[in-house]
């Protein structure tokens, strides 16, 4: 009897216990590969100070394909892509015979593409306040109290942003009217974009003090694409991202919530340098599986389309009647192409990538090709060359998530977190259950686990 009473008392106390953190700020530095942290040429004093005061993870395993929309969705759902449904940055519609872009949220709202609850959904259900600043796959999310979407077009940016937030931004002189102009400048506008988005985030922190805020920083990824990883341009961008993190820390201090806040600074993927692209469609065209009209659109009698996803290639068979025969014919040929490290059949999608088959989700391909280090994929219908050399090395991602260079950085620091600790490796599915634990909200369906080693005792 006494044991039962004590157990009930413990359960009641646990139910009413104060959560470890009142505010969680999740920052994704796009393309922030694990090797940057210890690279002496990479100056990130704000992030390194957080690590010294908290926990640093040497490597964070990312999701396949190692692309932006897939991995940002994993970071806030805690489940693998086969469950959350954002399988890549785009998918191929076999019926319409066209690529359908998910990046940068030009068509769909969050509820149309994310099939499971997010951390901010759970936080809102628990009565907490939520915010996201250009977080991928969050457009139109009903459970975000303050938000601006990760889109390019100004019309979409203003349509799906919180109206009151835009009103306040204009009154403060935050240049939201420049958003599309800076997006379309490419790399020349990346630093300005990160500055703009961080201004919006710091305004939200200062005036709303949300329990959860997610911010996506874009500069580093863009410079790595153009110049490769661990080059002067990338180091500059990493330092600029660090300055934006410092802005967030200062704002929390000014808002007097710093001691109640946990920072999680992480990423969506690492990077691979490449000097050659593999155009699988050119190879398939030679054997008659791919046919194009003036090199622009896929002919109706095409049997296959190979969609490049950076360092992976999603191969869709369009002739359902002869699917098995076509796969048996093309798989050995594609496996022999220069730069192809592996061909993965759909029977191995689950064990290899945590993806499902096309029978379960028609957005999934029938075959997946993986590029070796030094290679990326292209999918031009006009190109006749299979191997396309680059003038200079460039950077890519989308490769096999088990390649070491695709592992990301992660720093966790602040309320509820141990001090001065080093953890060897986590998975990105662990981020959401850890954030849920810190905020004291239930989140039972994650594939990941709470990072117990990171917690204060």
Rosetta blueprint (number, residue, H / E / L):
1 X L
2 X H
3 X H
4 X H
5 X H
6 X H
7 X H
8 X H
9 X H
10 X H
11 X H
12 X H
13 X H
14 X H
15 X H
16 X H
17 X L
18 X L
19 X L
20 X L
21 X L
22 X L
23 X E
24 X E
25 X E
26 X E
27 X E
28 X E
29 X E
30 X L
31 X L
32 X L
33 X E
34 X H
35 X H
36 X H
37 X L
38 X L
39 X L
40 X L
41 X L
42 X L
43 X L
44 X L
45 X H
46 X H
47 X H
48 X H
49 X H
50 X H
51 X H
52 X H
53 X H
54 X L
55 X E
56 X E
57 X E
58 X E
59 X E
60 X E
61 X E
62 X L
63 X L
64 X L
65 X L
66 X L
67 X L
68 X H
69 X H
70 X H
71 X H
72 X H
73 X H
74 X H
75 X H
76 X H
77 X H
78 X L
79 X L
80 X L
81 X H
82 X H
83 X H
84 X H
85 X L
86 X L
87 X L
88 X L
89 X L
90 X E
91 X E
92 X E
93 X E
94 X L
95 X L
96 X L
97 X L
98 X E
99 X E
100 X E
101 X E
102 X L
103 X L
104 X L
105 X L
106 X L
107 X L
108 X L
109 X L
110 X H
111 X H
112 X H
113 X H
114 X L
115 X L
116 X L
117 X L
118 X L
119 X H
120 X H
121 X H
122 X H
123 X H
124 X H
125 X H
126 X L
127 X L
128 X L
129 X L
130 X E
131 X E
132 X E
133 X E
134 X L
135 X L
136 X L
137 X L
138 X L
139 X L
140 X L
141 X L
142 X L
143 X L
144 X L
145 X L
146 X E
147 X E
148 X E
149 X L
150 X L
151 X L
152 X L
153 X L
154 X H
155 X H
156 X H
157 X H
158 X H
159 X H
160 X H
161 X L
162 X L
163 X H
164 X H
165 X H
166 X H
167 X H
168 X H
169 X H
170 X H
171 X H
172 X H
173 X L
174 X L
175 X L
176 X H
177 X H
178 X H
179 X H
180 X H
181 X H
182 X H
183 X H
184 X H
185 X L
186 X H
187 X H
188 X H
189 X H
190 X H
191 X H
192 X H
193 X H
194 X H
195 X H
196 X H
197 X H
198 X H
199 X H
200 X H
201 X H
202 X H
203 X H
204 X H
205 X H
206 X H
207 X H
208 X H
209 X L
210 X L
211 X L
212 X E
213 X E
214 X E
215 X E
216 X E
217 X E
218 X L
219 X H
220 X H
221 X H
222 X H
223 X H
224 X H
225 X H
226 X H
227 X H
228 X L
229 X L
230 X L
231 X L
232 X H
233 X H
234 X H
235 X H
236 X H
237 X H
238 X H
239 X H
240 X H
241 X H
242 X H
243 X H
244 X H
245 X H
246 X H
247 X H
248 X H
249 X H
250 X H
251 X H
252 X H
253 X H
254 X H
255 X L
256 X L
257 X L
258 X H
259 X H
260 X H
261 X E
262 X E
263 X E
264 X E
265 X E
266 X E
267 X L
268 X L
269 X L
270 X L
271 X L
272 X E
273 X E
274 X E
275 X E
276 X E
277 X E
278 X E
279 X E
280 X H
281 X H
282 X H
283 X H
284 X H
285 X H
286 X H
287 X L
288 X L
289 X L
290 X L
291 X L
292 X E
293 X E
294 X L
295 X L
296 X L
297 X E
298 X E
299 X L
300 X L
301 X L
302 X L
303 X L
304 X E
305 X E
306 X E
307 X E
308 X E
309 X E
310 X L
311 X L
312 X E
313 X E
314 X E
315 X E
316 X E
317 X E
318 X L
319 X L
320 X L
321 X L
322 X L
323 X H
324 X H
325 X H
326 X H
327 X H
328 X H
329 X H
330 X H
331 X H
332 X H
333 X H
334 X H
335 X H
336 X L
337 X L
338 X L
339 X L
340 X E
341 X E
342 X E
343 X E
344 X E
345 X E
346 X H
347 X H
348 X H
349 X H
350 X H
351 X H
352 X H
353 X H
354 X L
355 X L
356 X L
357 X L
358 X L
359 X L
360 X L
361 X L
362 X L
363 X L
364 X L
365 X L
366 X L
367 X E
368 X E
369 X E
370 X E
371 X E
372 X L
373 X L
374 X E
375 X E
376 X E
377 X E
378 X E
379 X L
380 X L
381 X L
382 X L
383 X L
384 X L
385 X L
386 X L
387 X E
388 X E
389 X E
390 X E
391 X E
392 X E
393 X E
394 X E
395 X E
396 X E
397 X L
398 X L
399 X L
400 X L
401 X L
402 X L
403 X L
404 X H
405 X H
406 X H
407 X L
408 X E
409 X E
410 X E
411 X E
412 X E
413 X E
414 X E
415 X L
416 X L
417 X E
418 X L
419 X L
420 X L
421 X E
422 X E
423 X E
424 X E
425 X E
426 X E
427 X E
428 X L
429 X L
430 X H
431 X H
432 X H
433 X H
434 X H
435 X H
436 X H
437 X H
438 X H
439 X H
440 X L
441 X L
442 X L
443 X L
444 X L
445 X L
446 X L
447 X L
448 X L
449 X L
450 X L
451 X L
452 X H
453 X H
454 X H
455 X E
456 X L
457 X L
